[in-house]
């Protein structure tokens, strides 16, 4: 694409549909049924004078799920995103993507729980694709999606046209919600953690949670601490600072673990911002920096089992602004 720069690591590889050597497929399947994917999305929205939008996200998945790294899609030349090739219908989807010519940005996470494993529903990645490849304004899109709560398993959807930023979860009555300037975080509960840049602790919690205290819902530790960490570096011009935020492997204390139907051992293993297991973990980390004039840098790092680095891809360019 003209006006864009791409760089690659030397060891980037795509995933296989075959289980890694030495692993029994039935064990992988059992864990898939009881676990589901985990993700973390941290967002700085108008949180710094020089940056309109900052996104730092980890995609956590089974290592056996077929995936391609971030790229321009040949069938949709204006779409820059990773490709999830594991949807039951065989149609490629994504978890985070941008369309520079339209100024569109979107990301999605699943909401984890025992009831979120229906097979007769549409892929959440397909919902994300609907926004990225469509023309509806963010508010109109999420309000339309809100009318179809049962068409999908649980999700958190964040969409933007760089003028507004909207969050919608089909498992939270608090949404759709236009997000105010600040730092926000989502994982796999219908729960948003927010903070003001420079603050030492999250200042707001919105939505439902399966972590509760005597005073109500609390953010998952990875969201709470991730929001705090992003707020501390927001405005940094280097993607490395944001990758450092995503790379934290600290396990949450047992008293702060959510209760989502996993065993305590499994809850513990996926509680870190960066998950590094042998069967499931952080498959990629992505950082997107969009300046006030629309110029962007986006980088993605891919990982194998136990967090082994595979490679890096990145692009620069300009996202269209409404004033253009």
Backbone as numpy.savetxt, mean C-alpha at the origin, in Angstrom:
# Nx Ny Nz CAx CAy CAz Cx Cy Cz
9.05 6.05 -22.37 8.20 7.23 -22.37 9.09 8.46 -22.37
8.82 9.47 -23.23 9.64 10.67 -23.29 9.64 11.41 -21.97
10.79 11.99 -21.64 10.88 12.80 -20.46 10.94 12.03 -19.16
11.17 10.73 -19.24 11.21 9.90 -18.04 12.54 9.18 -17.96
13.02 8.98 -16.74 14.27 8.28 -16.52 13.97 6.97 -15.80
14.65 5.92 -16.19 14.46 4.62 -15.56 15.80 4.07 -15.12
15.85 3.50 -13.91 17.08 2.85 -13.46 16.72 1.50 -12.88
17.65 0.57 -12.96 17.36 -0.80 -12.54 18.49 -1.34 -11.68
18.13 -2.19 -10.76 19.12 -2.99 -10.06 19.49 -4.17 -10.92
20.59 -4.79 -10.62 21.09 -5.85 -11.49 20.49 -7.22 -11.19
19.76 -7.36 -10.05 19.31 -8.68 -9.66 17.79 -8.80 -9.67
17.12 -7.89 -10.33 15.66 -7.94 -10.33 15.18 -9.18 -11.05
14.23 -9.89 -10.42 13.66 -11.05 -11.05 12.17 -11.09 -10.74
11.42 -11.81 -11.54 10.00 -11.94 -11.31 9.74 -13.20 -10.49
8.58 -13.23 -9.83 8.27 -14.38 -9.00 7.80 -15.53 -9.86
7.83 -16.71 -9.27 7.35 -17.91 -9.92 6.08 -18.39 -9.25
5.29 -19.16 -9.97 4.11 -19.75 -9.36 4.46 -21.00 -8.58
5.71 -21.47 -8.66 6.13 -22.67 -7.96 6.55 -22.33 -6.53
6.19 -23.17 -5.55 6.65 -22.93 -4.18 8.16 -23.00 -4.12
8.79 -22.15 -3.26 10.24 -22.21 -3.12 10.71 -23.61 -2.74
11.94 -23.91 -3.11 12.49 -25.25 -2.88 12.39 -25.65 -1.42
11.93 -26.90 -1.18 11.88 -27.41 0.17 10.62 -27.07 0.92
9.68 -26.34 0.30 8.48 -25.96 1.00 7.29 -26.74 0.50
6.49 -27.28 1.39 5.34 -28.08 0.99 4.20 -27.17 0.56
3.64 -27.36 -0.66 2.55 -26.51 -1.14 1.35 -26.51 -0.22
1.03 -27.65 0.44 -0.15 -27.68 1.29 0.03 -26.79 2.51
1.26 -26.67 3.00 1.51 -25.78 4.12 1.35 -24.33 3.69
1.88 -23.99 2.51 1.72 -22.64 1.99 0.24 -22.31 1.86
-0.55 -23.25 1.33 -1.97 -23.02 1.13 -2.68 -22.82 2.46
-2.34 -23.63 3.45 -2.97 -23.49 4.76 -2.68 -22.11 5.34
-1.45 -21.67 5.21 -1.11 -20.36 5.74 -1.81 -19.25 4.96
-1.96 -19.42 3.66 -2.67 -18.44 2.85 -4.10 -18.30 3.33
-4.77 -19.42 3.56 -6.16 -19.38 3.98 -6.32 -18.62 5.29
-5.38 -18.83 6.20 -5.54 -18.25 7.53 -4.89 -16.89 7.68
-4.06 -16.49 6.70 -3.34 -15.23 6.89 -3.81 -14.14 5.95
-3.72 -14.34 4.66 -4.01 -13.26 3.75 -2.83 -12.30 3.67
-2.89 -11.35 2.77 -1.77 -10.44 2.59 -1.80 -9.34 3.64
-0.65 -8.74 3.84 -0.51 -7.59 4.72 0.15 -6.49 3.93
-0.16 -5.24 4.26 0.46 -4.12 3.58 0.55 -2.94 4.54
1.37 -1.98 4.17 1.49 -0.74 4.92 1.60 0.40 3.93
0.77 1.43 4.10 0.81 2.62 3.26 0.92 3.84 4.16
1.98 4.61 3.98 2.19 5.86 4.71 2.15 7.00 3.71
1.43 8.07 4.04 1.17 9.14 3.08 1.43 10.49 3.73
2.19 11.33 3.04 2.32 12.73 3.40 1.56 13.56 2.38
0.45 14.16 2.80 -0.42 14.92 1.88 -0.33 16.40 2.22
0.26 17.18 1.30 0.46 18.62 1.54 1.09 18.85 2.91
2.01 17.96 3.25 2.63 18.00 4.57 3.95 18.76 4.59
4.36 19.27 3.44 5.62 20.01 3.33 5.46 21.02 2.21
6.02 22.25 2.35 5.83 23.28 1.32 6.31 22.88 -0.07
7.28 21.97 -0.17 7.83 21.62 -1.48 7.20 20.37 -2.09
6.38 19.64 -1.30 5.86 18.36 -1.78 4.34 18.31 -1.66
3.70 18.04 -2.79 2.25 17.87 -2.79 1.86 16.52 -2.18
2.62 15.47 -2.55 2.26 14.12 -2.10 3.52 13.28 -1.92
3.56 12.55 -0.82 4.62 11.58 -0.55 3.94 10.27 -0.17
4.34 9.18 -0.82 3.80 7.86 -0.48 4.97 6.92 -0.23
4.92 6.22 0.89 5.88 5.16 1.21 5.08 3.92 1.56
5.26 2.84 0.79 4.37 1.69 0.94 5.13 0.38 0.84
4.73 -0.57 1.67 5.20 -1.95 1.59 4.06 -2.85 1.13
4.33 -3.67 0.14 3.37 -4.68 -0.27 3.84 -6.03 0.27
3.06 -6.62 1.13 3.39 -7.91 1.72 2.49 -8.97 1.11
3.10 -10.06 0.63 2.35 -11.08 -0.10 3.05 -12.43 0.06
2.35 -13.47 -0.37 2.98 -14.78 -0.49 4.06 -14.70 -1.57
5.19 -15.33 -1.32 6.27 -15.31 -2.31 5.91 -16.13 -3.54
4.90 -16.98 -3.44 4.50 -17.79 -4.58 3.52 -17.08 -5.50
3.00 -15.92 -5.10 2.02 -15.24 -5.94 2.75 -14.57 -7.11
2.36 -14.86 -8.35 3.06 -14.30 -9.51 2.91 -12.79 -9.59
4.03 -12.11 -9.77 4.09 -10.66 -9.71 5.16 -10.15 -10.66
4.93 -8.98 -11.23 5.95 -8.28 -12.02 6.22 -6.93 -11.37
7.47 -6.49 -11.46 7.87 -5.23 -10.84 7.23 -4.05 -11.56
7.34 -2.88 -10.95 6.78 -1.66 -11.52 7.33 -1.41 -12.93
6.41 -1.06 -13.83 6.78 -0.85 -15.24 5.65 -0.13 -15.95
5.95 0.34 -17.17 4.89 0.83 -18.04 4.15 -0.38 -18.62
2.85 -0.37 -18.53 2.07 -1.51 -19.00 1.90 -1.44 -20.52
2.27 -2.48 -21.24 2.19 -2.43 -22.71 0.77 -2.24 -23.21
-0.22 -2.81 -22.50 -1.60 -2.67 -22.95 -2.25 -1.37 -22.48
-1.58 -0.66 -21.54 -2.05 0.64 -21.06 -0.83 1.54 -20.92
-0.36 2.14 -22.02 0.94 2.81 -22.06 1.11 3.95 -21.07
0.02 4.53 -20.56 0.14 5.65 -19.65 0.16 5.23 -18.18
0.05 3.94 -17.91 -0.01 3.43 -16.55 1.35 2.93 -16.10
1.83 3.43 -14.97 3.08 3.00 -14.36 2.75 2.33 -13.03
2.98 1.02 -12.95 2.58 0.27 -11.75 3.19 -1.11 -11.78
3.26 -1.75 -10.61 3.57 -3.16 -10.56 2.38 -3.96 -11.07
2.63 -5.22 -11.38 1.57 -6.07 -11.94 1.36 -7.30 -11.06
0.15 -7.42 -10.54 -0.25 -8.61 -9.80 -0.90 -9.57 -10.79
-0.29 -10.73 -10.97 -0.77 -11.70 -11.95 -1.48 -12.88 -11.29
-1.86 -12.72 -10.03 -2.44 -13.84 -9.30 -3.93 -13.77 -9.07
-4.63 -12.84 -9.71 -6.08 -12.74 -9.52 -6.77 -13.97 -10.10
-7.85 -14.46 -9.47 -8.54 -15.66 -9.95 -9.04 -15.54 -11.38
-9.40 -14.31 -11.80 -9.92 -14.15 -13.16 -8.82 -14.01 -14.19
-7.55 -13.99 -13.75 -6.43 -13.92 -14.68 -6.15 -12.53 -15.22
-6.94 -11.53 -14.83 -6.74 -10.17 -15.32 -5.71 -9.47 -14.44
-4.63 -8.91 -15.01 -3.62 -8.25 -14.19 -4.22 -7.08 -13.41
-3.79 -6.94 -12.18 -4.19 -5.82 -11.34 -2.95 -5.20 -10.72
-3.16 -4.26 -9.82 -2.03 -3.63 -9.14 -2.43 -3.23 -7.74
-1.45 -2.85 -6.96 -1.66 -2.40 -5.58 -1.32 -0.94 -5.41
-0.55 -0.37 -6.34 -0.18 1.04 -6.30 0.21 1.44 -7.71
-0.31 2.56 -8.18 0.03 2.98 -9.54 -0.19 4.47 -9.74
0.40 4.98 -10.83 0.22 6.37 -11.21 -0.03 6.44 -12.72
-0.76 7.48 -13.12 -0.99 7.78 -14.53 -0.57 9.23 -14.72
0.69 9.49 -15.10 1.20 10.86 -15.15 0.38 11.80 -16.02
-0.06 11.35 -17.19 -0.77 12.24 -18.11 -2.11 12.70 -17.56
-2.67 11.93 -16.63 -3.96 12.29 -16.03 -3.81 12.81 -14.60
-2.59 12.77 -14.06 -2.37 13.22 -12.70 -3.06 12.36 -11.66
-3.16 11.06 -11.92 -3.89 10.16 -11.03 -2.94 9.25 -10.26
-3.23 9.09 -8.98 -2.44 8.24 -8.08 -3.43 7.42 -7.25
-3.13 6.15 -7.04 -4.03 5.32 -6.23 -3.27 4.16 -5.62
-3.76 3.72 -4.47 -3.21 2.53 -3.82 -4.32 1.85 -3.04
-4.14 0.56 -2.75 -5.16 -0.21 -2.05 -4.49 -1.20 -1.11
-5.11 -1.45 0.03 -4.72 -2.55 0.90 -5.97 -3.38 1.18
-5.77 -4.61 1.61 -6.92 -5.41 2.02 -7.21 -5.18 3.50
-8.45 -5.44 3.89 -8.82 -5.48 5.31 -8.87 -6.95 5.70
-8.05 -7.31 6.67 -7.89 -8.71 7.01 -8.91 -9.15 8.06
-9.44 -10.35 7.88 -10.37 -10.89 8.84 -10.93 -12.21 8.36
-11.53 -12.99 9.25 -12.05 -14.32 8.89 -13.11 -14.28 7.81
-13.85 -13.16 7.70 -14.94 -13.09 6.73 -14.51 -12.53 5.38
-13.21 -12.25 5.22 -12.75 -11.56 4.01 -12.11 -12.51 3.01
-12.69 -13.68 2.83 -12.11 -14.67 1.92 -13.13 -15.18 0.91
-14.09 -14.34 0.55 -15.08 -14.75 -0.44 -14.43 -14.89 -1.81
-14.87 -15.87 -2.55 -14.33 -16.11 -3.89 -15.27 -15.64 -4.99
-16.46 -15.16 -4.61 -17.46 -14.75 -5.59 -17.50 -13.23 -5.76
-16.41 -12.56 -5.39 -16.37 -11.11 -5.46 -15.28 -10.65 -6.43
-15.32 -9.38 -6.76 -14.37 -8.81 -7.70 -13.03 -8.54 -6.99
-11.95 -8.57 -7.77 -10.62 -8.30 -7.23 -10.52 -6.84 -6.78
-9.88 -6.63 -5.63 -9.66 -5.27 -5.15 -8.69 -4.52 -6.06
-7.75 -5.25 -6.67 -6.86 -4.62 -7.63 -7.59 -4.11 -8.85
-8.71 -4.76 -9.21 -9.51 -4.29 -10.34 -10.17 -2.97 -10.01
-10.59 -2.78 -8.75 -11.16 -1.51 -8.33 -10.14 -0.39 -8.48
-8.92 -0.66 -8.08 -7.84 0.31 -8.23 -7.63 0.66 -9.70
-7.65 -0.35 -10.56 -7.48 -0.12 -11.99 -8.61 0.73 -12.55
-9.82 0.55 -12.03 -10.95 1.35 -12.50 -10.67 2.83 -12.30
-10.09 3.18 -11.16 -9.80 4.59 -10.92 -8.65 5.07 -11.80
-7.57 4.32 -11.83 -6.39 4.77 -12.57 -6.66 4.95 -14.05
-7.47 4.09 -14.63 -7.72 4.15 -16.07 -9.00 4.89 -16.41
-9.71 5.39 -15.41 -10.96 6.11 -15.65 -10.77 7.61 -15.65
-11.89 8.33 -15.57 -11.84 9.79 -15.60 -12.63 10.43 -14.47
-13.28 9.64 -13.63 -14.09 10.19 -12.54 -13.20 10.90 -11.53
-13.69 12.01 -11.00 -12.97 12.72 -9.94 -12.90 11.82 -8.70
-11.88 12.01 -7.85 -11.73 11.13 -6.69 -12.98 11.02 -5.83
-13.62 12.14 -5.50 -14.80 12.07 -4.64 -15.92 11.28 -5.30
-16.17 11.55 -6.55 -17.24 10.81 -7.24 -16.92 9.33 -7.29
-15.65 8.99 -7.54 -15.28 7.58 -7.65 -15.51 6.85 -6.33
-15.03 7.41 -5.21 -15.17 6.69 -3.94 -16.61 6.64 -3.48
-17.39 7.66 -3.79 -18.81 7.61 -3.39 -19.57 6.58 -4.21
-19.19 6.41 -5.45 -19.80 5.35 -6.25 -19.40 3.98 -5.70
-18.12 3.84 -5.35 -17.65 2.57 -4.77 -18.35 2.28 -3.45
-18.66 3.33 -2.68 -19.30 3.14 -1.38 -20.70 2.56 -1.51
-21.29 2.69 -2.68 -22.64 2.15 -2.88 -22.61 0.65 -3.17
-21.42 0.10 -3.36 -21.29 -1.32 -3.72 -20.41 -2.04 -2.69
-20.81 -2.00 -1.43 -19.97 -2.51 -0.35 -19.66 -3.99 -0.47
-20.61 -4.76 -0.98 -20.46 -6.21 -0.98 -19.88 -6.77 -2.27
-19.43 -5.89 -3.18 -18.85 -6.37 -4.42 -17.40 -6.83 -4.26
-16.82 -6.56 -3.08 -15.40 -6.86 -2.84 -15.23 -7.39 -1.42
-14.16 -8.13 -1.20 -13.70 -8.35 0.16 -13.22 -7.01 0.72
-12.95 -6.98 2.03 -12.63 -5.72 2.67 -11.38 -5.05 2.10
-11.43 -3.72 2.00 -10.30 -2.98 1.44 -10.22 -1.57 2.02
-9.04 -0.98 1.90 -8.78 0.45 2.05 -8.33 0.97 0.70
-9.00 1.96 0.18 -8.66 2.54 -1.12 -8.31 4.01 -0.92
-7.18 4.44 -1.48 -6.77 5.84 -1.45 -6.56 6.30 -2.88
-7.25 7.39 -3.25 -7.15 7.91 -4.62 -6.93 9.42 -4.58
-6.21 9.92 -5.58 -5.91 11.35 -5.64 -5.76 11.81 -7.08
-6.12 13.09 -7.28 -5.82 13.76 -8.55 -4.85 14.91 -8.31
-4.18 14.89 -7.17 -3.22 15.89 -6.71 -3.87 17.19 -6.27
-5.20 17.27 -6.36 -5.94 18.38 -5.78 -6.63 17.96 -4.49
-7.14 16.75 -4.48 -7.75 16.17 -3.29 -7.23 14.76 -3.10
-7.35 14.27 -1.88 -6.93 12.91 -1.53 -8.06 12.28 -0.72
-8.58 11.15 -1.22 -9.73 10.51 -0.58 -9.38 9.10 -0.13
-9.93 8.75 1.03 -9.83 7.39 1.57 -11.22 6.80 1.67
-11.34 5.56 1.22 -12.60 4.83 1.40 -12.30 3.39 1.78
-13.02 2.90 2.78 -12.99 1.48 3.14 -14.42 0.96 3.16
-14.63 -0.18 2.52 -15.97 -0.78 2.56 -16.24 -1.49 3.87
-15.35 -1.33 4.84 -15.56 -1.88 6.17 -15.54 -0.80 7.25
-15.73 0.46 6.85 -15.74 1.56 7.81 -16.85 2.55 7.46
-17.69 2.85 8.44 -18.74 3.84 8.24 -18.20 5.26 8.28
-16.92 5.42 8.61 -16.30 6.74 8.65 -15.92 7.25 7.27
-16.02 6.41 6.27 -15.62 6.79 4.91 -16.84 6.74 3.99
-16.72 7.40 2.81 -15.55 8.07 2.22 -15.18 9.33 3.00
-13.89 9.63 2.97 -13.37 10.76 3.73 -12.28 11.46 2.94
-12.43 12.79 2.79 -11.37 13.60 2.19 -10.31 13.84 3.26
-9.07 13.44 2.99 -8.02 13.55 4.00 -7.46 14.96 4.04
-7.27 15.50 5.24 -6.70 16.83 5.38 -5.19 16.79 5.23
-4.54 17.94 5.07 -3.08 17.96 5.04 -2.50 17.33 6.30
-1.45 16.55 6.12 -0.82 15.88 7.25 -0.21 14.57 6.82
0.12 13.75 7.79 0.70 12.43 7.55 -0.31 11.38 7.98
-0.56 10.41 7.11 -1.60 9.40 7.34 -1.02 8.01 7.11
-1.61 7.01 7.75 -1.14 5.64 7.59 -2.28 4.64 7.61
-2.13 3.59 6.80 -3.10 2.50 6.71 -2.36 1.18 6.66
-2.98 0.15 7.20 -2.47 -1.19 7.02 -3.63 -2.09 6.60
-3.95 -3.09 7.39 -4.97 -4.05 6.98 -6.15 -4.11 7.92
-6.44 -2.97 8.54 -7.69 -2.75 9.26 -8.35 -1.53 8.64
-9.67 -1.41 8.80 -10.39 -0.25 8.30 -10.18 0.90 9.27
-8.95 1.34 9.36 -8.51 2.26 10.40 -7.40 3.13 9.86
-7.53 4.45 10.05 -6.56 5.42 9.57 -5.88 6.08 10.75
-4.55 6.11 10.74 -3.80 6.86 11.74 -3.24 8.12 11.10
-3.29 9.25 11.80 -2.84 10.52 11.23 -2.00 11.28 12.23
-1.18 12.19 11.71 -0.33 13.02 12.56 0.01 14.30 11.83
0.47 15.27 12.59 0.96 16.52 12.04 2.47 16.42 11.92
3.06 16.83 10.78 4.52 16.74 10.65 5.22 17.41 11.83
6.23 16.73 12.36 6.97 17.24 13.50 6.43 16.79 14.84
5.23 16.18 14.84 4.66 15.72 16.11 5.31 14.40 16.51
5.27 14.08 17.79 5.90 12.87 18.28 4.95 11.70 18.38
3.67 11.92 18.16 2.72 10.82 18.24 1.54 11.09 17.33
0.87 10.04 16.84 -0.31 10.24 16.02 -1.35 11.07 16.77
-2.03 11.97 16.05 -2.99 12.87 16.67 -4.42 12.48 16.40
-4.65 11.48 15.57 -6.02 11.11 15.27 -6.13 9.68 14.79
-7.22 9.01 15.16 -7.52 7.66 14.71 -8.95 7.68 14.18
-9.15 7.20 12.96 -10.47 7.19 12.35 -10.78 5.78 11.87
-11.98 5.29 12.13 -12.41 4.02 11.58 -12.60 2.96 12.63
-12.60 1.71 12.19 -12.78 0.57 13.08 -11.44 -0.14 13.27
-11.31 -0.84 14.37 -10.05 -1.56 14.63 -10.32 -2.81 15.43
-9.46 -3.81 15.26 -9.53 -4.96 16.14 -8.44 -4.87 17.21
-7.90 -3.68 17.42 -7.06 -3.41 18.58 -7.77 -2.34 19.39
-8.15 -2.64 20.62 -8.91 -1.68 21.41 -8.31 -1.53 22.81
-8.47 -0.33 23.33 -8.08 -0.05 24.71 -9.33 0.43 25.44
-9.16 0.87 26.68 -10.30 1.37 27.44 -10.88 2.63 26.82
-10.10 3.32 26.00 -10.58 4.55 25.40 -11.00 4.36 23.95
-11.01 3.13 23.46 -11.50 2.90 22.11 -10.44 2.36 21.18
-10.65 2.59 19.86 -9.77 2.02 18.84 -8.38 2.64 18.91
-7.38 1.83 18.64 -6.01 2.31 18.55 -5.40 1.82 17.25
-4.44 2.58 16.73 -3.80 2.19 15.48 -2.93 0.96 15.69
-2.81 0.15 14.64 -1.85 -0.95 14.68 -0.46 -0.36 14.94
0.39 -1.05 15.69 1.72 -0.50 15.98 2.50 -0.08 14.73
2.44 -0.89 13.67 3.20 -0.54 12.46 2.68 0.75 11.84
1.37 1.01 11.97 0.80 2.26 11.46 1.17 3.42 12.37
0.94 3.25 13.65 1.25 4.31 14.62 2.71 4.73 14.52
3.62 3.76 14.56 5.04 4.07 14.54 5.49 4.51 13.15
4.86 3.96 12.11 5.20 4.37 10.75 4.81 5.80 10.47
3.64 6.21 10.94 3.20 7.60 10.78 4.18 8.54 11.49
4.56 8.16 12.68 5.52 8.98 13.44 6.86 9.07 12.70
7.33 7.95 12.14 8.61 7.94 11.44 8.56 8.75 10.15
7.44 8.65 9.42 7.32 9.44 8.19 7.26 10.93 8.51
6.52 11.29 9.56 6.42 12.69 9.94 7.79 13.29 10.25
8.70 12.46 10.73 10.03 12.94 11.11 10.91 13.23 9.90
10.63 12.61 8.75 11.49 12.79 7.58 10.76 13.46 6.42
9.49 13.77 6.58 8.72 14.32 5.47 9.40 15.58 4.93
9.51 15.65 3.63 10.20 16.76 2.99 11.62 16.44 2.59
12.16 15.31 3.02 13.49 14.91 2.58 13.48 14.69 1.07
14.50 15.16 0.36 14.52 15.01 -1.10 15.04 13.67 -1.57
15.50 12.81 -0.66 16.08 11.53 -1.07 15.17 10.38 -0.71
14.97 9.47 -1.66 14.09 8.32 -1.41 14.65 7.41 -0.33
15.96 7.46 -0.12 16.59 6.57 0.86 16.01 6.77 2.26
15.70 8.00 2.62 15.14 8.26 3.95 13.79 7.58 4.12
13.01 7.52 3.06 11.69 6.89 3.14 11.80 5.36 3.10
12.76 4.87 2.34 13.01 3.42 2.37 13.44 2.98 3.77
14.19 3.83 4.47 14.58 3.50 5.83 13.36 3.37 6.74
12.37 4.23 6.54 11.14 4.14 7.32 10.45 2.80 7.08
10.43 2.37 5.82 9.76 1.13 5.46 10.53 -0.11 5.87
11.83 0.02 6.10 12.70 -1.14 6.33 12.71 -1.62 7.77
12.03 -0.94 8.66 12.08 -1.29 10.08 11.48 -2.68 10.32
12.24 -3.56 10.98 11.80 -4.94 11.22 11.45 -5.20 12.69
11.27 -4.15 13.46 10.96 -4.32 14.88 9.59 -4.98 15.05
9.53 -6.02 15.87 8.29 -6.74 16.15 7.53 -6.02 17.27
6.23 -5.91 17.12 5.42 -5.23 18.13 5.33 -6.06 19.41
5.23 -5.41 20.56 5.01 -6.14 21.81 3.70 -6.93 21.75
3.67 -8.06 22.41 2.47 -8.90 22.38 1.22 -8.16 22.82
1.35 -7.27 23.79 0.19 -6.55 24.30 -0.42 -5.61 23.27
0.33 -5.28 22.21 -0.16 -4.36 21.20 -0.55 -5.05 19.90
-0.44 -6.36 19.86 -0.77 -7.08 18.63 -2.27 -7.02 18.36
-2.68 -6.87 17.10 -4.10 -6.96 16.77 -4.58 -8.40 16.88
-5.88 -8.57 16.88 -6.48 -9.90 16.96 -7.32 -10.10 15.70
-6.75 -10.75 14.70 -7.41 -10.88 13.40 -7.63 -12.32 12.99
-7.53 -13.24 13.93 -7.75 -14.64 13.60 -6.49 -15.44 13.39
-5.33 -14.78 13.41 -4.06 -15.50 13.30 -3.63 -16.01 14.67
-2.71 -16.95 14.67 -2.12 -17.39 15.92 -1.23 -16.27 16.46
-0.95 -16.26 17.77 -0.04 -15.24 18.31 1.30 -15.20 17.58
1.82 -16.37 17.22 3.10 -16.41 16.50 2.98 -15.71 15.15
1.89 -15.96 14.43 1.71 -15.33 13.13 1.47 -13.83 13.27
0.64 -13.43 14.25 0.42 -12.00 14.47 1.74 -11.30 14.74
2.58 -11.95 15.53 3.89 -11.39 15.86 4.74 -11.25 14.60
4.73 -12.26 13.74 5.63 -12.29 12.59 5.27 -11.25 11.54
4.02 -10.80 11.50 3.62 -9.82 10.49 3.40 -8.44 11.09
3.84 -8.23 12.33 3.57 -6.96 13.01 4.57 -5.87 12.67
5.70 -6.23 12.08 6.72 -5.23 11.74 6.32 -4.47 10.48
6.91 -3.30 10.30 6.67 -2.57 9.05 7.20 -3.37 7.86
8.38 -3.95 8.00 8.96 -4.80 6.96 8.86 -6.24 7.46
8.15 -7.07 6.72 7.90 -8.45 7.11 8.86 -9.35 6.35
9.59 -10.19 7.06 10.61 -11.05 6.43 10.47 -12.47 6.94
9.61 -13.24 6.29 9.41 -14.65 6.61 9.87 -15.51 5.44
9.66 -16.82 5.54 10.08 -17.70 4.45 8.96 -17.96 3.45
7.72 -17.75 3.83 6.59 -18.07 2.97 5.80 -16.84 2.54
5.95 -15.75 3.30 5.16 -14.54 3.10 5.95 -13.38 3.68
5.95 -12.26 2.99 6.66 -11.11 3.52 6.57 -9.93 2.59
7.38 -8.92 2.87 7.40 -7.72 2.04 8.02 -8.05 0.69
7.19 -8.05 -0.32 7.64 -8.35 -1.69 8.27 -7.13 -2.34
7.76 -5.94 -2.00 8.36 -4.73 -2.55 8.07 -3.54 -1.64
8.98 -2.58 -1.68 8.81 -1.28 -1.03 8.81 -0.22 -2.12
7.89 0.73 -2.02 7.75 1.76 -3.04 7.73 3.13 -2.40
8.46 4.07 -2.99 8.47 5.45 -2.54 8.12 6.35 -3.72
7.14 7.22 -3.51 6.72 8.20 -4.52 6.83 9.59 -3.92
7.57 10.47 -4.58 7.70 11.86 -4.17 7.17 12.74 -5.29
6.15 13.55 -5.01 5.57 14.45 -6.00 5.73 15.88 -5.50
6.49 16.68 -6.23 6.71 18.06 -5.84 5.48 18.92 -6.17
5.50 20.15 -5.67 4.35 21.04 -5.87 4.11 21.37 -7.34
5.14 21.26 -8.18 4.95 21.53 -9.60 4.60 20.27 -10.39
4.42 19.14 -9.71 4.03 17.90 -10.37 5.18 16.98 -10.73
6.41 17.46 -10.66 7.54 16.58 -10.97 7.65 15.49 -9.90
7.88 14.27 -10.36 7.88 13.15 -9.43 9.12 12.27 -9.60
9.40 11.56 -8.53 10.36 10.46 -8.54 9.68 9.28 -7.86
9.75 8.11 -8.48 9.18 6.91 -7.89 10.20 5.79 -7.99
10.38 5.06 -6.92 11.35 3.96 -6.88 10.71 2.77 -6.18
11.05 1.58 -6.66 10.53 0.35 -6.07 11.67 -0.63 -5.87
11.75 -1.20 -4.67 12.73 -2.24 -4.36 12.01 -3.55 -4.14
12.51 -4.61 -4.75 11.89 -5.93 -4.66 12.70 -6.84 -3.75
12.00 -7.78 -3.10 12.64 -8.65 -2.12 12.14 -10.08 -2.27
13.02 -11.02 -1.89 12.67 -12.44 -1.85 12.50 -12.87 -0.40
12.48 -14.20 -0.18 12.30 -14.74 1.16 13.30 -14.14 2.15
12.80 -13.92 3.37 13.60 -13.36 4.46 14.12 -11.96 4.14
13.50 -11.26 3.19 13.89 -9.90 2.88 15.13 -9.77 2.03
15.53 -10.84 1.34 16.71 -10.77 0.47 16.46 -9.81 -0.68
17.31 -8.78 -0.87 17.09 -7.83 -1.96 17.20 -8.50 -3.33
16.30 -8.12 -4.22 16.32 -8.63 -5.59 16.73 -7.56 -6.60
16.36 -6.32 -6.36 16.69 -5.28 -7.31 15.84 -4.05 -7.11
16.04 -3.06 -7.96 15.36 -1.77 -7.82 15.06 -1.22 -9.20
13.89 -0.62 -9.33 13.55 0.11 -10.54 13.07 1.49 -10.13
13.22 2.46 -11.00 12.77 3.81 -10.67 12.54 4.64 -11.90
11.72 5.67 -11.74 11.35 6.54 -12.85 11.20 7.96 -12.32
11.43 8.93 -13.19 11.13 10.33 -12.89 10.29 10.89 -14.03
9.58 11.95 -13.76 8.74 12.57 -14.78 7.89 13.65 -14.15
6.75 13.89 -14.75 5.85 14.92 -14.23 4.41 14.43 -14.29
3.71 14.56 -13.17 2.29 14.27 -13.12 1.52 15.54 -13.47
0.53 15.39 -14.29 -0.25 16.55 -14.72 -1.02 17.13 -13.54
-1.00 18.45 -13.43 -1.74 19.15 -12.39 -3.00 19.76 -12.99
-3.99 20.00 -12.17 -5.25 20.53 -12.68 -5.07 21.89 -13.34
-4.08 22.66 -12.87 -3.85 23.99 -13.43 -3.19 23.95 -14.80
-2.71 22.80 -15.24 -2.03 22.70 -16.55 -2.99 22.99 -17.69
